[in-house]
Amino acid sequence: MNRRVLVVEDDPDIGRLVTLQLNELQIESRLVSDGVTALTEAKTGRWDLLILDLMLPRMDGLEICRRLRAADHVTPILMLTAKSSEIDRVLGLELGADDYLTKPFSMLELAARVKGVFRRAEQQAEAKAARQETRQQRIEHEDLRIDLQRHEVQLRGKRVELTAKEFELLVYFARSPGLVFTRTQLLDQVWGYSHSGYEHTVNSHINRLRSKIERDPANPEYIQTVWGVGYKFPDRCA
């Protein structure tokens, strides 16, 4: 992956050393030396990390950090500070910085911190993806719970036993709430094209499915009839 880092440092010697170290890590970087330019670059560019000096002309690093986080910019920030007081470091972390380095620092330490920030960002992205995948493995609608991974359905807290085709049919409806499907479409998608001409199969499966999940199969809540067209799942799906 081609990483891009915005380096914000008004000391040209430190800025040059930082960019050289990033280059050694095969990371693309851009160096800017004042806070106003840095804020504009951070907001408009695509950056994987900001290495942000605390003391800058025109706008300091704390203000840049505050404005970025207030605007919901989530790019990781590694803050550089020459101050020995912990107040500025703590304030920077409270404003949304992800890590900090106190000057003077070695390039090996900088490299370790940069790698650490990227590693944590990757872990967070993986955790977020896992949570999204988990949510995608479940469909919920009012009292109905469909667990796609376990191939289970619960209605009002009680497990409902469905055949494989009944389960597949219910999932197909629930994944497209509000859309109306004809019998032919359902037959093609759930049973396959080889079953063309057997639309009555859809009717019988829908009737059995309704008998298992509906309070009143004659007035269905979940598998609803759209007269003259087909069937649909209600569009208030969680």
VEXMAR-953558 format. One record per residue: x, y, z of N, C-alpha, C, CB in turn. Coordinates in steps of 0.02 Angstrom, whole numbers, padded with zeros to 5 digits, always signed. Glycine has a CB too. Example, Ala and Ser with C-alpha at 12.3 -4.5 7.8 and 13.67 -1.06 7.14 Angstrom:
2
+00660-00284+00390+00615-00225+00390+00660-00165+00390+00565-00224+00452
+00642-00112+00354+00684-00053+00357+00645+00002+00394+00704-00030+00286
***
This chain:
238
+00042-00060+00000+00000+00000+00000+00044+00062+00000-00047+00000+00061
+00027+00110-00044+00066+00172-00048+00040+00223+00003+00062+00202-00119
+00077+00231+00057+00057+00277+00110+00077+00349+00093+00089+00257+00177
+00036+00396+00115+00051+00467+00105+00047+00503+00171+00002+00499+00053
+00100+00541+00187+00104+00575+00252+00115+00650+00240+00161+00545+00295
+00076+00691+00275+00086+00763+00274+00128+00781+00336+00017+00802+00274
+00187+00809+00324+00232+00829+00378+00226+00904+00387+00307+00808+00362
+00208+00925+00447+00199+00997+00462+00252+01016+00513+00127+01012+00488
+00305+01049+00490+00363+01066+00533+00396+01129+00506+00414+01006+00535
+00404+01179+00550+00434+01242+00527+00510+01244+00533+00405+01300+00566
+00539+01194+00566+00612+01189+00568+00634+01150+00506+00637+01154+00635
+00668+01182+00458+00684+01148+00395+00729+01087+00404+00717+01196+00348
+00775+01089+00453+00819+01031+00463+00781+00971+00488+00875+01049+00513
+00736+00982+00538+00696+00927+00564+00649+00901+00510+00656+00948+00627
+00618+00948+00473+00573+00928+00420+00607+00885+00368+00543+00989+00387
+00669+00904+00349+00705+00865+00299+00722+00796+00326+00770+00901+00279
+00743+00791+00389+00760+00726+00418+00698+00680+00421+00790+00735+00488
+00641+00710+00440+00580+00670+00444+00560+00643+00376+00523+00713+00474
+00562+00685+00325+00543+00663+00258+00592+00611+00231+00539+00722+00210
+00656+00618+00248+00705+00568+00227+00690+00500+00260+00776+00591+00244
+00673+00503+00324+00657+00440+00359+00594+00407+00330+00647+00453+00435
+00545+00448+00313+00485+00421+00282+00501+00389+00215+00432+00475+00274
+00545+00421+00179+00566+00394+00114+00600+00326+00123+00613+00442+00079
+00639+00319+00177+00671+00254+00192+00618+00201+00205+00717+00261+00253
+00561+00222+00232+00506+00176+00246+00461+00167+00185+00465+00200+00305
+00482+00195+00129+00444+00192+00066+00375+00224+00074+00436+00119+00043
+00375+00282+00108+00314+00320+00119+00321+00387+00084+00300+00330+00196
+00271+00403+00044+00270+00468+00009+00253+00523+00059+00219+00467-00050
+00286+00581+00055+00273+00634+00103+00275+00702+00069+00323+00631+00160
+00242+00750+00103+00244+00820+00082+00258+00861+00144+00177+00842+00048
+00302+00909+00139+00323+00951+00195+00294+01021+00187+00400+00954+00201
+00258+01045+00238+00235+01114+00241+00258+01144+00307+00157+01119+00233
+00264+01210+00309+00297+01241+00366+00254+01290+00406+00357+01277+00343
+00191+01299+00388+00149+01344+00428+00080+01313+00438+00142+01413+00394
+00047+01335+00491-00016+01303+00512-00074+01313+00465-00034+01328+00577
-00081+01371+00435-00137+01384+00391-00133+01340+00328-00139+01458+00371
-00074+01337+00299-00064+01293+00240-00076+01221+00260+00006+01302+00211
-00052+01202+00318-00061+01133+00341-00134+01114+00348-00025+01123+00408
-00174+01160+00376-00245+01145+00385-00279+01135+00318-00280+01202+00424
-00263+01178+00270-00293+01172+00203-00273+01106+00170-00271+01231+00158
-00208+01089+00175-00184+01027+00145-00217+00966+00178-00108+01022+00152
-00223+00969+00245-00252+00913+00281-00325+00902+00263-00245+00924+00356
-00361+00956+00250-00432+00950+00235-00445+00929+00163-00467+01016+00248
-00401+00949+00118-00414+00938+00046-00377+00879+00017-00397+00999+00008
-00323+00858+00049-00283+00803+00022-00302+00736+00050-00210+00816+00035
-00277+00683+00019-00287+00616+00046-00224+00594+00081-00306+00565-00011
-00227+00593+00147-00168+00578+00188-00183+00519+00234-00147+00639+00230
-00132+00478+00243-00139+00421+00290-00114+00439+00360-00100+00361+00264
-00078+00495+00365-00051+00517+00430-00030+00590+00425+00008+00472+00452
-00041+00626+00479-00014+00694+00487+00039+00692+00542-00070+00745+00504
+00100+00713+00525+00152+00723+00576+00152+00798+00589+00224+00696+00554
+00128+00817+00647+00109+00887+00659+00149+00917+00717+00035+00891+00675
+00190+00967+00701+00227+01003+00753+00178+01045+00794+00282+01048+00721
+00193+01052+00858+00149+01091+00902+00156+01166+00891+00164+01074+00974
+00218+01189+00887+00231+01261+00880+00241+01277+00806+00293+01282+00922
+00194+01315+00777+00196+01332+00707+00178+01405+00697+00149+01286+00667
+00203+01437+00644+00180+01504+00628+00109+01504+00601+00228+01537+00578
+00072+01558+00613+00005+01571+00587-00050+01531+00620+00004+01557+00514
-00037+01468+00639-00086+01428+00675-00050+01369+00707-00143+01404+00628
-00059+01359+00773-00021+01306+00806-00053+01237+00795-00015+01320+00881
-00014+01186+00813-00035+01118+00801-00098+01098+00839+00019+01072+00818
-00107+01124+00899-00166+01107+00938-00229+01133+00904-00160+01137+01008
-00225+01193+00876-00284+01221+00842-00299+01182+00778-00272+01295+00826
-00246+01162+00743-00257+01121+00683-00292+01056+00701-00189+01107+00647
-00267+01024+00753-00296+00961+00776-00369+00971+00796-00256+00933+00836
-00383+01024+00833-00451+01037+00856-00498+01047+00796-00453+01099+00901
-00477+01086+00747-00520+01100+00689-00532+01039+00646-00489+01155+00647
-00481+00998+00638-00489+00937+00598-00538+00889+00631-00422+00903+00588
-00531+00879+00696-00576+00832+00730-00647+00860+00734-00550+00816+00800
-00653+00926+00741-00719+00956+00742-00754+00948+00675-00714+01030+00760
-00715+00944+00621-00743+00934+00554-00747+00860+00536-00701+00971+00502
-00737+00816+00585-00743+00743+00576-00690+00714+00529-00811+00727+00550
-00632+00746+00525-00576+00716+00489-00542+00665+00536-00525+00771+00466
-00536+00604+00514-00513+00550+00558-00441+00529+00542-00558+00490+00552
-00406+00566+00498-00337+00549+00482-00295+00547+00546-00307+00599+00430
-00257+00494+00558-00215+00491+00618-00166+00549+00622-00177+00424+00621
-00153+00572+00683-00108+00629+00695-00054+00608+00744-00147+00691+00721
+00008+00616+00723+00066+00607+00767+00094+00677+00782+00121+00560+00734
+00088+00699+00845+00106+00767+00862+00178+00771+00887+00059+00794+00916
+00214+00822+00863+00283+00836+00885+00283+00896+00930+00329+00847+00824
+00318+00891+00987+00321+00948+01032+00391+00953+01062+00268+00942+01087
+00414+01015+01070+00479+01028+01101+00470+01044+01175+00515+01085+01066
+00408+01047+01198+00395+01067+01267+00402+01007+01314+00325+01099+01273
+00428+01020+01373+00436+00966+01422+00373+00956+01463+00495+00981+01468
+00329+01007+01465+00268+01001+01504+00221+00949+01475+00233+01069+01509
+00189+00910+01519+00142+00859+01496+00076+00891+01475+00130+00808+01550
+00063+00953+01494-00002+00984+01481-00017+00985+01406-00005+01054+01509
+00034+01006+01367+00022+01011+01295+00012+00943+01263+00080+01047+01261
+00050+00893+01287+00042+00826+01260-00027+00798+01276+00097+00779+01287
-00048+00806+01339-00114+00782+01360-00169+00818+01322-00123+00790+01435
-00161+00884+01315-00212+00922+01279-00216+00900+01206-00196+00997+01282
-00158+00887+01176-00158+00863+01107-00194+00797+01100-00087+00856+01082
-00183+00751+01147-00217+00686+01145-00292+00694+01157-00188+00639+01198
-00311+00740+01201-00382+00752+01214-00417+00783+01153-00391+00798+01275
-00379+00822+01115-00408+00853+01055-00412+00805+00996-00367+00914+01036
-00381+00747+01003-00388+00697+00951-00324+00672+00920-00430+00723+00899
-00265+00695+00945-00202+00668+00919-00197+00594+00939-00140+00708+00946
-00166+00554+00896-00161+00482+00908-00098+00462+00945-00165+00444+00843
-00046+00503+00939+00017+00489+00973+00059+00552+00973+00055+00429+00939
+00114+00553+01009+00157+00612+01010+00230+00591+01019+00136+00660+01067
+00274+00636+00998+00346+00629+01008+00372+00694+01037+00382+00610+00941
+00415+00689+01088+00445+00749+01117+00515+00759+01088+00448+00743+01194
+00528+00819+01063+00594+00836+01035+00645+00843+01091+00590+00901+00994
+00706+00823+01080+00733+00790+01020+00715+00716+01020+00809+00799+01015
+00706+00688+00961+00691+00617+00955+00735+00587+00900+00615+00606+00939
+00745+00523+00904+00785+00488+00854+00741+00468+00795+00820+00427+00883
+00772+00459+00737+00734+00437+00679+00708+00366+00687+00777+00443+00616
+00744+00325+00726+00720+00257+00739+00655+00260+00780+00774+00216+00775
+00654+00306+00829+00594+00313+00869+00536+00339+00826+00606+00360+00928
+00550+00387+00783+00499+00412+00738+00471+00356+00695+00527+00468+00694
+00515+00315+00666+00494+00260+00624+00449+00211+00663+00555+00222+00596
+00467+00197+00726+00428+00152+00767+00358+00180+00780+00464+00137+00833
+00355+00246+00794+00291+00278+00808+00247+00278+00746+00301+00349+00834
+00276+00293+00688+00238+00295+00626+00210+00225+00611+00282+00318+00568
+00252+00174+00618+00228+00106+00606+00173+00088+00656+00287+00057+00612
+00180+00110+00718+00130+00096+00769+00063+00128+00752+00154+00120+00836
+00064+00190+00729+00002+00224+00710-00031+00188+00652+00017+00297+00690
+00008+00168+00602-00021+00132+00545-00049+00065+00567+00032+00122+00490
-00013+00031+00611-00036-00035+00634-00102-00028+00671+00017-00067+00680
-00108+00021+00715-00171+00031+00751-00228+00050+00704-00163+00085+00805
-00213+00092+00654-00264+00111+00605-00289+00050+00567-00236+00164+00556
-00243+00006+00548-00263-00055+00513-00306-00100+00557-00201-00094+00489
-00287-00106+00620-00326-00147+00667-00396-00119+00676-00290-00151+00734
-00401-00053+00681-00466-00022+00688-00509-00033+00626-00459+00052+00703
-00477-00027+00567-00513-00038+00504-00538-00110+00499-00469-00021+00444
-00495-00157+00520-00514-00228+00519-00571-00242+00567-00454-00272+00535
-00568-00211+00627-00621-00220+00676-00687-00192+00651-00602-00188+00743
-00683-00134+00618-00744-00103+00590-00773-00147+00536-00728-00033+00562
-00730-00174+00493-00753-00218+00440-00785-00281+00468-00695-00237+00393
-00755-00307+00522-00783-00366+00555-00852-00352+00584-00736-00392+00610
-00860-00293+00614-00925-00275+00643-00977-00268+00587-00920-00209+00683
-00957-00237+00531-01003-00230+00476-01022-00298+00447-00972-00186+00421
-00973-00343+00443-00988-00410+00417-01035-00446+00463-00923-00449+00408
-01024-00437+00529-01069-00469+00578-01140-00443+00570-01044-00456+00649
-01147-00377+00560-01213-00349+00551-01245-00376+00487-01210-00272+00549
-01204-00385+00435-01230-00410+00372-01252-00483+00378-01178-00402+00318
-01227-00517+00430-01245-00587+00440-01312-00594+00476-01191-00623+00479
-01341-00537+00496-01406-00539+00531-01454-00491+00498-01397-00522+00607
-01516-00512+00492-01570-00468+00468-01623-00467+00523-01599-00494+00400
-01644-00407+00542-01693-00400+00595-01750-00356+00571-01661-00370+00658
-01810-00378+00587-01870-00339+00571-01921-00352+00625-01898-00357+00500
-01932-00301+00666-01978-00306+00722-01962-00369+00763-02051-00309+00696
-02006-00418+00766-01995-00477+00808-01958-00533+00771-02061-00503+00835
-01942-00522+00708-01911-00573+00667-01835-00564+00665-01940-00572+00596
-01797-00618+00679-01724-00617+00677-01700-00673+00632-01694-00625+00749
-01660-00654+00582-01632-00704+00535-01557-00703+00542-01653-00688+00461
-01528-00759+00563-01455-00767+00570-01431-00805+00508-01436-00804+00637
-01398-00768+00462-01378-00799+00399-01322-00849+00409-01356-00746+00350
-01278-00836+00457-01221-00881+00467-01242-00947+00498-01168-00847+00511
-01286-00944+00547-01310-01004+00581-01370-01036+00547-01328-00988+00653
-01396-01001+00497-01453-01028+00460-01512-01038+00508-01435-01094+00425
-01525-00987+00549-01577-00991+00600-01625-00932+00594-01547-00994+00670
-01687-00944+00612-01738-00892+00615-01771-00894+00683-01791-00901+00558
-01779-00835+00713-01815-00830+00776-01872-00780+00768-01768-00808+00834
-01928-00797+00797-01987-00754+00795-02012-00746+00866-02043-00784+00749
-02013-00683+00889-02031-00667+00958-01993-00709+01008-02106-00677+00967
-01928-00718+00993-01883-00753+01039-01884-00828+01034-01900-00734+01108
-01925-00856+00991-01929-00928+00984-01904-00949+00915-02002-00953+00995
-01867-01003+00913-01839-01027+00851-01894-01054+00805-01786-01080+00864
-01888-01039+00741-01936-01063+00691-01899-01112+00645-01967-01004+00650
-01926-01172+00639-01895-01222+00596-01918-01213+00524-01912-01293+00621
-01869-01199+00480-01885-01190+00409-01844-01240+00368-01870-01118+00386
-01872-01260+00312-01834-01300+00265-01782-01255+00231-01880-01334+00212
-01735-01285+00195-01683-01246+00163-01712-01196+00113-01634-01292+00127
-01762-01217+00074-01792-01172+00025-01834-01118+00058-01833-01211-00025
-01869-01136+00111-01908-01086+00148-01861-01032+00177-01949-01119+00204
-01805-01054+00204-01756-01007+00231-01728-00962+00176-01699-01044+00267
-01710-00993+00120-01682-00955+00064-01732-00905+00036-01659-01003+00008
-01794-00925+00033-01847-00881+00008-01856-00822+00056-01912-00919+00000
-01858-00835+00121-01866-00782+00170-01808-00733+00167-01873-00811+00240
-01747-00758+00163-01688-00715+00159-01690-00672+00096-01624-00757+00160
-01711-00702+00041-01714-00664-00022-01762-00605-00016-01736-00710-00082
-01819-00616+00015-01866-00562+00028-01836-00510+00075-01932-00589+00057
-01809-00533+00131-01786-00488+00184-01726-00446+00163-01767-00528+00245
-01687-00470+00115-01629-00431+00091-01650-00374+00045-01580-00477+00055
-01712-00375+00021-01736-00323-00024-01803-00297+00000-01741-00349-00097
-01805-00267+00060-01869-00243+00086-01900-00190+00042-01859-00216+00157
-01965-00196+00032-02001-00147-00008-02006-00163-00081-01970-00081+00000
-01962-00208-00106-01964-00226-00177-02015-00282-00189-01893-00249-00201
-02050-00275-00245-02101-00324-00262-02071-00374-00312-02164-00290-00291
-02081-00439-00299-02056-00491-00343-02113-00532-00371-02006-00537-00306
-02110-00546-00435-02160-00590-00465-02142-00663-00448-02163-00580-00542
-02189-00707-00460-02176-00778-00448-02118-00803-00492-02239-00821-00461
-02117-00779-00554-02064-00800-00600-01996-00778-00575-02077-00773-00670
-01992-00716-00550-01928-00691-00524-01905-00731-00464-01934-00617-00505
-01952-00747-00419-01934-00786-00360-01912-00856-00380-01994-00790-00311
-01946-00885-00427-01929-00952-00450-01858-00953-00480-01980-00978-00502
-01843-00902-00521-01778-00899-00553-01722-00888-00502-01776-00843-00605
-01733-00844-00453-01680-00826-00406-01670-00877-00350-01696-00759-00375
-01724-00908-00327-01718-00955-00271-01711-01027-00294-01780-00948-00226
-01747-01045-00347-01745-01114-00370-01699-01123-00431-01814-01138-00387
-01693-01071-00471-01651-01076-00530-01692-01081-00594-01605-01135-00525
-01660-01063-00650-01695-01061-00714-01722-01129-00736-01649-01033-00767
-01691-01182-00712-01713-01249-00734-01783-01266-00711-01664-01301-00708
-01810-01226-00663-01878-01238-00638-01930-01196-00673-01880-01226-00564
-01913-01167-00730-01960-01124-00766-02024-01162-00781-01928-01099-00831
-02080-01128-00766-02144-01159-00778-02175-01190-00716-02138-01211-00830
-02139-01188-00660-02164-01218-00598-02179-01164-00546-02112-01268-00569
-02212-01109-00569-02227-01054-00524-02271-01074-00464-02262-00999-00563
-02309-01128-00473-02351-01151-00417-02308-01172-00357-02395-01210-00440
-02244-01190-00370-02197-01207-00316-02188-01147-00270-02129-01230-00344
-02184-01088-00299-02176-01027-00259-02237-01018-00213-02167-00965-00304
-02296-01028-00241-02357-01020-00201-02358-01065-00141-02418-01033-00245
-02341-01129-00152-02344-01176-00097-02292-01161-00043-02333-01247-00123
-02232-01139-00063-02181-01121-00014-02200-01058+00025-02114-01112-00049
-02228-01010-00009-02249-00949+00026-02305-00965+00076-02273-00895-00025
-02351-01008+00056-02404-01027+00103-02376-01062+00164-02454-01073+00068
-02327-01107+00155-02297-01142+00212-02257-01093+00255-02252-01199+00189
-02221-01048+00222-02181-00998+00258-02226-00954+00300-02140-00956+00210
-02281-00932+00271-02329-00890+00309-02357-00928+00369-02386-00867+00263
-02370-00992+00361-02399-01030+00417-02351-01035+00476-02418-01100+00393
-02286-01024+00462-02236-01030+00515-02217-00964+00546-02174-01063+00487
-02221-00909+00508-02196-00845+00535-02250-00791+00545-02143-00818+00490
-02309-00802+00517-02360-00750+00523-02407-00764+00581-02400-00746+00458
-02427-00711+00616-02478-00719+00669-02544-00741+00638-02489-00652+00708
-02561-00708+00583-02622-00725+00546-02602-00733+00472-02678-00670+00556
-02593-00795+00449-02572-00805+00379-02618-00773+00328-02567-00878+00365
-02681-00762+00347-02728-00731+00300-02716-00656+00294-02800-00744+00322
-02682-00627+00344-02665-00555+00344-02591-00548+00361-02710-00515+00394
-02547-00567+00315-02475-00572+00329-02442-00505+00343-02440-00606+00272
-02394-00505+00391-02354-00446+00407-02288-00447+00368-02340-00443+00482
-02262-00506+00355-02194-00511+00327-02194-00525+00252-02156-00566+00363
-02228-00578+00231-02231-00595+00160-02298-00569+00134-02222-00672+00147
-02296-00508+00108-02358-00474+00090-02373-00484+00016-02354-00399+00107
-02438-00490+00000-02459-00496-00069-02471-00428-00099-02524-00539-00073
-02444-00418-00159-02459-00359-00199-02503-00383-00257-02393-00322-00225
-02568-00372-00252-02615-00403-00297-02600-00386-00370-02686-00381-00280
-02601-00438-00411-02589-00430-00482-02516-00426-00501-02623-00370-00506
-02471-00426-00450-02399-00420-00464-02360-00478-00434-02371-00354-00438
-02360-00483-00367-02321-00535-00334-02319-00525-00259-02251-00536-00361
-02259-00528-00231-02251-00526-00158-02193-00479-00140-02238-00596-00129
-02195-00456-00076-02141-00413-00052-02134-00421+00024-02155-00339-00070
-02075-00401+00047-02061-00397+00119-02069-00323+00137-01987-00425+00137
-02098-00306+00195-02108-00235+00213-02042-00197+00216-02145-00230+00280
-02044-00133+00200-01983-00094+00193-01959-00062+00258-01993-00040+00143
-01983-00084+00315-01959-00057+00379-01909-00105+00410-02017-00045+00427
-01864-00132+00368-01816-00182+00391-01758-00150+00426-01790-00224+00333
-01736-00177+00484-01680-00150+00522-01615-00167+00490-01682-00175+00594
***
